[in-house]
Amino acid sequence: MSRPFPSRSSWSGAPSVKVNGKIRAREVRVIGADGQQLGVLQLADAIRQAQALGVDLVEIAPNATPPVCRIVDYGKFRYEQAKKDKESKKHQHANKVKEVQLSPQIDPHDFGVKLTHAIDFLCEDMKVKVTLKFRGREMAHKEFGFQQVQKFITDLTLWGHPDFEPKLIGKGINVMISPLPKNKRAKNPRGGDAPPSNGHVAEKPKAQAATSRPAPAQPAAGFANTPFAELDAKVSS
């Protein structure tokens, strides 16, 4: 039995879920509007119960025997499914891992660039795998590599935490950094609203301070940068 108006499953953007008269099974296991199990019913009886409540019969487990259907408003069902899909995508996004490579003798500017990228990844709920590789004789001074990795972890304290202590594996050091929860994580500095890492407010440049003082007298061109310029000025006065 189908409803006198077109099934809502034909709406654009709706998931491929069978509703009401689109369901093909003769018997279905029904979950009521209150979440209670109503048992196995004939499809026509299940649709009648849904119509009596002014809602729909939605097939939620088509591969079960018999298929499982739920009495629910289809619009509400779509909203709940969209919300679940969004949450699952968020978790999938958090499972993404980005790698940042360091070296024992990394340049401070390159270190800052790598740090900025790592903060971007953590602020997007991605994990960051930090790897440092030794080359040649660098293996004789592994402590320098551990120092670089530990400094990198320390600088990321406001955005993430290591899953384990840095480990030496083969000719490199590895550590995985996970993002902090959003309510405990600092905002991305590139957004302009993250707190300073040292807890102090940056001092504003004193661009106007120099203009409040009279400019010093410039010596004559012939006496520029000579110790006699000031002496000649006193004699002439």
N, C-alpha and C positions, 0 to 999 in steps of 0.2 A: 504494500500500500504506500503510495506516495502522497505528498502533501499537495493541495490544490495550487500552490505557487511553486515556481522553480526552486530546485534544491540550492541551498547556499553554497554547496561545494563548487558550483559553477562560477562563483565570484572570482574576479581577476585577482591574482596574487595569492589565492588560497592554496594551502598545501594539498597534496594528492591524498585526501582523506575522504572516505565514503560517508555520506550523511543520508539519513532517512531512506527514501526509496532507492537510493543508489547502492545500498547494501544488498548483496546477493545471497547471503546465507539464509537458510530456512529457520534455523534456531541460532540464538545468540545468548551469550552470557552477559547479563546486564548489571551495570553499576549505577545505582540511583543518583539523583541530584545531590543527596546528602552524603554520598560516598559509600553507602551501604550496599552490600551484595544483594541483588534481587534474585539471583539464581539464573537458570537457563529458561528462556521464554521463546515463544514463537515470535518471529520478526514482526508480524502484524501487531501482536499484543504489545511488544516493546515500543513500537512507533506510536501506538495509541496512548500509552502512558506518557510518552514525551509530549505528544500533542496536548494532552490534558493539562500539562504544566506550562504549556506555551513555549516549550524549548525544543531541542532537537535530539535525535539519537545519532551519536557519532561513533564510528568504528575506530577503536584505538589500538586493537591488536588483531589484525586480519589473519595472521598466520596461526593463531591459536585454534584449538578444536574444542568447542565451537568458538567462533570469533568473539572477542570481547568488545562490548559497546558501552558507551557511557551516556547517560541522560544529562545533557548540559546545553546551555545556550552556545550556539556555534561561534558567535562573536567573542564570547568570553574564552572559549576553547582556543581560538586562534591567538588571542592575546597571551594566554598562558604559554602556548607553544613558542610564540615569538620570544617571550621572556626567557624561556629555557634555552632556546637556541642561542640567544645573546650571551647567556651565562656560560654555555659550553664553549662558545667561540673565545670568550674571555680567558677561560682556563687553557684552551689550546694555545692562545697567544702567550700566556705565561709560561708554557712549556717550550717556547722557542728559545734557542740558545744562540747568542752572538759571541764570537771569539775576538779577543783583543790580545795582540802579541807584543811582548816587551823584550828588551835585551838588557844584559847587565850594565852596558855602557850607554844606555839610551840618553839622547839629548833632552835637556829639561823642557824645551819647547815641544818636542815630539811626545814626551811624557804627558804634558798638559793636553795635547790634542787627543791622545788615547783616553785620557781621563774624561774629557768632555764627551767623547763617543760612548764611553761606558755609562756615564750619567744619563745620556739620552736613552740608551737601551733599558736601563733600570726604571726610568720614569715611564716607559712604555710597557712595563710589566714583563720584560724579558730577562732571562738569566744571562749572565756574562761569564764566559769561560776565559780566565786569564792564563796565558801560557808564556813562559820565558824560556828561550832556548840558548844553551851554551854552545860556543863554537871554539874549537881548538883548545888553547891553553886556558880558556875561561873556566873550564871544569876544575882547575886547580884552586880557584877562589869562588866556590859556590856561595859563600856568605854574601857576596855582593849581589848576587841574583836574588837571594832570599830578602835582602834589604829592600830591593826595588819592589818586589811583589808585596812585601808587608807595607811599604809606604803607599802603594796603590790601594791596598785594602783600607788603610787608615783614612785616606782621602775620600773614600766612598762610604764612610760610616753613616752619613746622613741619608743615603739612598739605598744601601744594600748591606748584606752581611754574608760572610763566607759560610758555605755549607760544611766545610771541613778545613783543617789546617793545610797550608800549602805543602804539597808533596813533591819530592824529587822522583820523577819517572823517566828512566833512561837518561837522556842528555837535556832534560828540561824540567821546569817546575810548573805544576798545574794547580789551579784552585778554581772552584765554582762559586760565584757570587749570586745570591738570590735577592730580588727586590724586597724592600720592606713594605709592609701594608701601607696603603695610601694615607691612612690617618696618622701614621707614624713617620712617613717619608717626607723629606724636604722637597719643595717644588724645584723644578728644573731651573737652574740659574739663567739659562738662555731665555726663559720666559720673563725674566726681569723681576720676579717676586720671591726668589729663594733667599733665605737668611744667609748672611755672610758666614763662612765656615769657621771664623775665629770668634764669632759672637759679638764683634764690635761693628758699629756703624761706620761705613767708609767716610773719611773726612772730605768735605767738599773742597774743590780747588779754590784757592784764593786768587782768582784772576784779577779782581779789582783792587787788591791790596797795593800793588805797585803803583797804581794811578793816584793814590792818595798822597804820595810823597812827591815833592818836587824833583824833577829829573836832574841828576848831577850835571854840572857844567861840563861841556865837552871841550877838551884841550884843543888848541890850535893845531892845524894839520901838520905844521912843522915840528911840533913837540909831542906828537902822538906816541904813547907808550914809552915816554922817557922820564926819568926821575927828576928832571929839571923843570918840568912844566909847571908844577905847583910853586917852586921857588921863584921863577920868573914872574908869576902872577902876583906874588907878595911884594916883590921889588917894585913892580910897576905901580902898585897901589900907594 
